[in-house]
Amino acid sequence: MDRKLAAIFMADAVSSTAAMEQDEERAVVDIASRLQSIKTAVESNNGRVFNKAGDSILAEFASPRNAMLAALECRARLAAMGNANAMRYGLHLADVLVDGEDLLGDGVNLTARIQSDAAPGDILVSDAFFSQVRRASPCKFDPPVQRQFKGISEPISVYRVKERMDAHLYQADASRTDVAAKRRPNSVAVVPFRTSSSADEDQTFLADGLAEDLILELSRVQGLFVVSRTAANELRDRDPVKIGRNAGVGFVLIGSVRKMGNRVRLSVSLYNGDTGAVIWSDRIQRDFQELLDILDDVVVRVASTVFGRIEQAEIQAAKLKRPESMTAYEHYLRGMELHRLGGVTLDNYREAVAWFDRAIEEDKNFSRAYSMKVCSASNLDDFDFDAAQQMIEKALRLDPEDADAHRIMGNMQLRIHRDFTKAYIHYERAMQLSPNNAHIVGLVAAFHIFNGDPEKGLELLERAEIMDPFIPVWILENRIRAYFVMGKFDEMLACSRNLPFQTRCSRIFRAVVSMKNGDPKRARQLIAATLADDPTLTSEYVRVQELYRDEKVANEIFQLAEAAGLPRPKGTPV
């Protein structure tokens, strides 16, 4: 028999035996309807049903993330039908045996065990599965729990899906997987570096951090186009010619890094994006204290190759402000590694804050450590707004050209103080300092929509999508807000339906428009699907997210969402 690695999905009907005893014919029809909805969700996410057993269904996916999206869609579909808790779900990644159209083996058996441990409506995933989706997860998870399953010799860590993931700047959540972008002049893609990790230390934090800093520095070189981090992450395992075609760039930088004690070895190669030919390649081994000098050399060589020549003044202007301590820089990179994982589990943010604190302790003048500490801490329940504002103000004093500090200050001015004038100043400055960052452009687009200029917002969203062919869904969904504010509800509905997957925003706005169109039944179905992803969601979420200068817009969305069934916060008077 052949073998293959696959993401295995299993869904099983809840209380089907009891339902059969009460009304067999009705139960059979009901279960068949559920299984058909699940099959549709599986196939719409590029999965294949390979087995059905009574009231359960087994499917395989080449992509664990698609399997995760399918499970979320299944639950939402059943919620719209009136019962989000009608099935339980298990997901696992395993090497399985291929028997014709069927899949067999321990991996399939373990998926069934995981599924059987789930509460009605719950989605449980194995540690092996979680490790593959944690960098681009569409949802958050509860902390892992050790389970001992029958027939499995060792305990298995199992994660429960908690709720949908809200957007954050570093979320690697590409909206597309294979595109051909128009070639841009003077363009380069920096692919996330590979690691040569020692047996006792994972160095992914170093590899991803160095590639990210190269992207930041190169993007500040006037006239040079550098693809965004989202696109670079999506292109990680492709050959240079395919990267050039997908990202629309003329050059591709690929590298690897390894830290051995106080020494660091960096291998970098610049490829022609059309032919795949190596233009130059270098292997550098130096003391870790000289790492930033190495990065500066790489920036100069890349920029000089792309342009033919480049003035030293332009390189100096592109440089990020250096930390005074390389230990602080290493702590910062470790914090960034955890911050990129976002709220997949809240421990990521807590640990990120701890690493940023260590970086600050080593280097009191390291501005980026202050700004990213605030960015991580803002996702925690004990976030101190006043202390955070003081910290961002300090970061900006230390480095007035820190794009992230301006981005975060813009967020604070908008979300906490509702000061649109100050928010605009900081958002615009962030975009000037990081002109190739599609995420920041998308954030500024959202600001203009909230500020009453949806046309400007749509213009910037178009620019962001041209800059990043793998633009994340949370940026694209801002078009929904723009069309709603403009009163173009047909365009809004078409835009929301065309998203790669449905989000809280898309479903809530579809429900609001259904209410406006006199279809409360459809509106309630959409809100039910939203609550399936997050049962604790209330209308307070709408009030926090929809930050329009014109409060009449926000109030209309708020009131219609509640009328469609979005619960009020506990203790709120009716």
N, C-alpha and C positions, 0 to 999 in steps of 0.2 A: 504493500500500500504506500501511496505517496503521503507526504506530510507537508503541512504549511502552518505559518504563524497567522492567527486570525483573532480579531476581537469578537468574542462570543456574547450574544445577547439572548436572554431568556425572559419571557413574560408568562405569568401563570394567573389564571382567574382566581379571585378570592371567593371563598364560601360557595363554590359551585355545587358541591355535594348537597348542601342544605337547600340550595335553590332548586336542584333537580327533584328533591323529595317533595317540595311544595307545589311546583308546577313544571313538570318535565319539559313540555313543549315550549313554554315561554322561556325557560332557562336555556334550552338549546338555541333558540333564535337569538337570545340576548348575547350568549357567549360567541356565537358565530359573527354577530355584528361587531363585538369588541375585537375579535381576532382579525376581521377584515380591516378595521381601522388601524390596527397595529401593523398589518402587512403593508398598508398604504404608506404609513409613516416610515417603515423600514426601507421600502423601495425608494421613497422620495429622498432618503439620505444615503443612497448608493449601497444599501445592504441587500442581502439575499436570504429569504426564508429557506432553511434546508430541512426542517422537520416540524411536524405538528403532532402533538400527542394529546388528544382529547381537548382539554381546555387550556393548553399551554402552546407556546410557539417558540421556536429556536431560530436564530438568524446569525449570519456572519457578516463582518465588515472588514474591509482592508484597513480602514482608519478607525482607531479607538474614539477619536473625537466625533466622527459621524455616528458611531454607535451611541455615544452619550447624547447627541442631539436627537437621535431617533427615540431614545427612551423618554426624553423630555417632551417631544412632540406627541408620543403615544399617550402620556398622562394628560397632556393638555387637550387632546382630541376627546378622550373619555370624559374629562371634566366638562367639556362643552356639551357632551351627550347626557350629562347629569350625574356622573359618578367618577370622580378622580381617583377613588380608592378601589376601583373594580379589579385592578390587577396589581401584582407585585413584580419587581424587576431585579434581575441580577446581571452583572457585566463582568467579564474576565478576559484577559489576554493570555492566549495559550498556543502551544505547538500541538496541532491536532492531526488525527489520521483522516485521510480522504477516502471515502468509500462510495464511489459514484457521485450522486448528488448529496449524500449525507456526510456529516462529520462526526467522528467518534473519538473517544479517549478520555483520559483523566481530566483534561481541561474542560470538556463539555460537562462531565459529571460534577466538577467543582462549581461551574456556573449554576447548575441546578441547585446545589447545596446553598450557595450564596443567595439565590433567589428565594429559596424556601425560608430563609432566615429573616427576610424583609417583612416589615409591617405592611398592611394594605396601603397601596399608593406609594410606597417607598421605593427608592432606587438605591441598591447597594452595589458597590464595585470593589474588586479585589485590589490589593496593593500593586500588583503587576499592572493592572489597568490604570490605576490612578497615576502611576509614575509616567505614563504616556500622555495623559491629558492635563497634567497640572500646570504646564507652561502655556496652554491655550484653552483653558477650561471655560466653558460658557456658564459655569455655576460654581457655587461655594459648597464645601463639604464640612461635615462635623469631624472632630478629631477621630483618628482611627481607633477601632476596638478589635482586640484579639478574639478570634473565634476558633473553636475546635470542632471541625465538621466530621461527621461519621464517614469512615473510610479514608480519611486524609490524615497522614501520620503526624504532620506538624501543624501548629496553630497558624491561622491566616489572618493578616490584618485586613479589616474591611472598613470601607468609608461609606457613610450615608450622605447622599445628596441633600443639601440643606435648602438652598434657594438659588435663583438666578444671579449671575455675576453682573454687577453694575460696571460701567466703563471706568477704566483708569488709564493713564497715559501710556503705560508700558505693557498694556494687555496685548499679547500676540494673538489676535483673534481675526485672522484674515477672512475677508468676505468672499474671496475667490481662491482657487488652487492652481489654475492654469490659464494664463492670459498671454497675449502677445502685445506688448506695449510699443508705441511709436518711438523710434530711436531719437534720442536727444543728443545734441552736440555737447562736447566737453562733459561727458557723464561717466560715472563710475559706481559700481556696487561693491560694498565691503561685506563679504559673507562672514557670519559668525565663525570665529576661529575654532579649530578642533583642539582637543586636549590630548596630552600624553600623560595621563594622571598616574601618579605612583599608587601603590596598593593601598596606602593608608590615608590618602587625601584627594578629595575631589577638587579639581581645579577648573571646573566649569565657570565659576564666578570670575576667575581671572581671564579666561578666554573670551567670554561674552562681554566683560567689562572693557577689555582692551579694544575689541572690535567696535563697541559702542562709542568709546572716546575717539577712535579714528573717524567714525562717521560724523561725530560732532565737530571735530576740528576741520575735516575736509569740507564739510557743508558750509563752513564760515569763510572759505576761500571764494572771493568774488568771481562769479561767472562759472563756477564748477557745480554741476548737479550731482548730488549723491542720493541714492535711493534710501528710503526710510528704513528704520529698524524692522518694522513689520514685514516689509517686502524682503529684506535681507534674511530674516529668520525663516520665511517661507521658502526661500531659495537655497537653504543651507546645504542640501544634499544633491544639488543638480550640477551638471558639468558646465564649464564656462560659457560655451556657445548657447546652451539653453538658458542660462542666467541672462546673457546678453539679450536674447530674444524676449524672454518674459519680462525683464525689467526695462528694456529699451535703453541699454547703456552700451557704450563703446569699450569699456574696460571693466575687468572684474578682478578684485583683490581677494586672494584666498590665503589663509595662513594657519599656523598651529603654534601653540605655546606650551612650554613646560617649565615649572619652577622647581629647582632642586636646591634646597637649602637657601643660601643667599645668592644663588646664580639663577639666571633666567635664560632660556633658549627660545628664540623666536624665528620661525621660518615663514617667509612671505613670498608670494609670487603674484605678479601682475600679468593678466592674460588679455589677449585681444578678444573682445566680445563677439566678433564676427567669425573668426577662424579658430579660436581656441589656442592659438600659438602663445607660448610664453614670451613676454616682452622682456621682463627681467625677473630674476629670482635671487633671494638672498637668505642666508642662514646666519643668524647673529647670536652670539653667546656673550653675555656680559653680567656684571654685578646687578642685582635687582635694583639698587639705588639709581642705576642709569637707565631704567626702563623707559621713563618719559623722554629721555634723549633719543632712544631708539624710535619711539613713536613720532617724534619730530622729524627724524630722518626719513621715515616712511612717508609722512605727509608731503615732504619736499619732493621726494622721488615720484610719488604718484601725481602730484599736481604738475610737476615739470614734464612728465611724460604726456599727460593729457593736453597741456597747453603748448608744449615745445620749449617754453621757458616761463619763468615766473619770478617776479620781483621779490626780494627778501622782505620788503615792507609788507607785502600781502601775506606772506607766511607769518610774520610777527603778529599781524592783526588777527589771524585765524586761531592763534594759540589760545587754549583754555588756560585760566590762571592755575598755576601749579600748586599742589600742596607743599608745605615745608617739610613734611615727614612722609617717607614712603610707607612706613608702618600705618600711618593714617590713611594713605591711599589704598592699601590692601584691605584695611577694615571697611573703608567706603565701598570698595568693589564687592565685598562679601554682603554688605547691607543691600547693595543694588541687586544682587542675585536674588535675595529673598523678596525685595520689593517688587521685582518683575513678576513674581508668582502671585502677587496681589492677595486678594481675600479668598483664594482657594481654600486656605484655612487661616484663621485669624492669627495663629502662631507665627505665620510668615511675617506679618506686619510687626508683631511684638519683637521678634528676633531681629528684624531689620533695624528697628529703632535702637536696639541694644548695640548693634554694630556701628551705627552712625554715632551713637554716644561715645563709643571707644575711639572712633576716628577724631571726634572733637576733642576728646581728652588728650590725644596725641598731638593735635594741631588745632589750636584755638582760632586760627585764621583761615581754616579750610571752609570756604563759603558753601561749596556744594554739599558738604556733610550736613550743615544746618538746614539747607532748603529741603533736602531729601528726607531728613528726619521729620520735618513738618508734614511732608507729603505722605509718609507712612503713618505717622501718628494720627493724622486726620481721619483715618478709617477705624480708630479704636474708640470705645465707649467713653473712656476717661480723657478724651482730647481736651486740652486747655487752650481755648481760642486766644486769650490774651497773651499767654506765654508764646504761643505759636506766632502771633503777629510780631512780637518783639524779636523772635528768632529770625523771621524772614527779613525784617528791617535790618538786622545785623548782617545777614547774608548779603544783602544788597549794598551795605556800606563796605563790606570786605571785597565784593566783586560786583560792581554795577553792570557788568556785562554777562552775568549768569542768567541765561534764558529761562532756566527752570525756576529761579527765584522770582523772576518777573511773572512767569505763568502762575505760580502759586499765589503771589500777591494779588494778581488779577482775580483769581478764584475767590480769595478771601474778601476782596472789596465788593465783588458781586454777590456772593452767597451769604456773607455775614452782615456786611454793612449796607448792601444794596446801593453802593455808590458807583453808578454807571460811568461817571466821568473818570474816576481814578482807575476803575477796572479797565477801561478802554486804553488808557496810557500804558498800563503794564502789559496788557495783551499785545498791543501793537509793538511794544519794545521787544517782547519775547519773539514775535514773528520776525522782526528785523534781525535779531541776533541768531535765529535758527531758521533761515528762510526755506530750507528743504525739509523741515519737519512737518509732515502732513498732519500729524496729531495736533500740533499747536495751531496750524492753519484751521483745522476742523473745530478746535476749541474757540478760536476767534470768530469763526462762522456762526457758531451757536450764540455767542455774545451778541452779534449783530441781529440775529433773529429775535432774541429776547429784548433787544433795544429798539425794536420796531422797524427794522430795515431787513425784511426777509429776502429781498432781491439781492442785497449785498451778501447775505448769508449763503444764498444759492450760488452766487458767483465764486465765493471762496471754497465752497464744497466741491464745485467743479474743478477748481485749481488743485485742491487736495487730492481728488481722485486721479487727476492727470499725473500728479507727483508720485502717487503710490498706487500702482495697479492692484495691490492686495489690501486695499484700504479696509480697516476694521469696520464691523457692522455698526458699532456705537457712533462712528462718525457719519456713516450713511443715513442713520435714522434721524439725523437733524433735518433732513429734507422734509420729513413728515411734519415737523414743527413749522417749517417755513411755509409749506403749502396750506397748513391749517390756518395760520395767521393771515395768509392772503385770501382765504375763503375758497381755495381751489380744492374742494373736497374729493372730486373724482381723481385728480392727480395724486392727492394724498393717499387715497386708498390703493391706487395702483402702485405707488412707491412702497407702501408698507407691505403689500402682498408680495412684491418682488424681492424683498430682503431674503438673504440666504436662509435665515431662520427668524422666527418671531421673537420679539423682545417685550419686556414690560411696556416700553414706550409705544411700540407699534400696536400692541393689543389694546392698550388704554385709549389711544387716539382713535383706533377703529371703533371702539365701543362708544366713544363720545360722538363721533360722526353718525353712528347707527342711531343713537338717541336723537340727534338733530334731524335725521331722516325719517323719524317715526317708526323705528324698528327696535323696540326695547328688548324683544326676545333675543335677537342677534347680539345686542349689546351685553345682555346678561351672560350669554354663552362665552363671549370674549373675556369678560371679567372673571368668569369661572375658570377659564383656561389660564388666566394670569395668576389667580390664587392657587391653582394647582402647582405652579412653580414656586410660590412663596405664600403659604397659608397665613403668615403673620402680616402680610401687606395691608396697609390702610391708606385712606385718602391723604394722610399726612405726607406720604411719599410724593404725591402729586404736588403738594404745596412746596415741598423742599426742592423738587427738580424743575418745576416750570416757573422760571424766574423772570417773567415778563415785566418790563417797565410799566406797561399798561395793565393794571391789575384786573381790569374787566376780562381780559383774555384768560388770565390764570383762574379767576373765579368761575368762569363759564366751564372750563375744563374740569375744575374741582367739583362743581355741583353736578354736572352731567355724569361724571365718573361715579359719584356716590349714588346717583339715581339708577345707574346701571348695576349697582350691587357692590361697589368697592366699599368695604366697611369703614366706618369712622373709627378714629382712635378710641380706646377705652376711656370712659369718663367724659367724653364729649357730649354735650347736651344735644338732643334731637331737635 
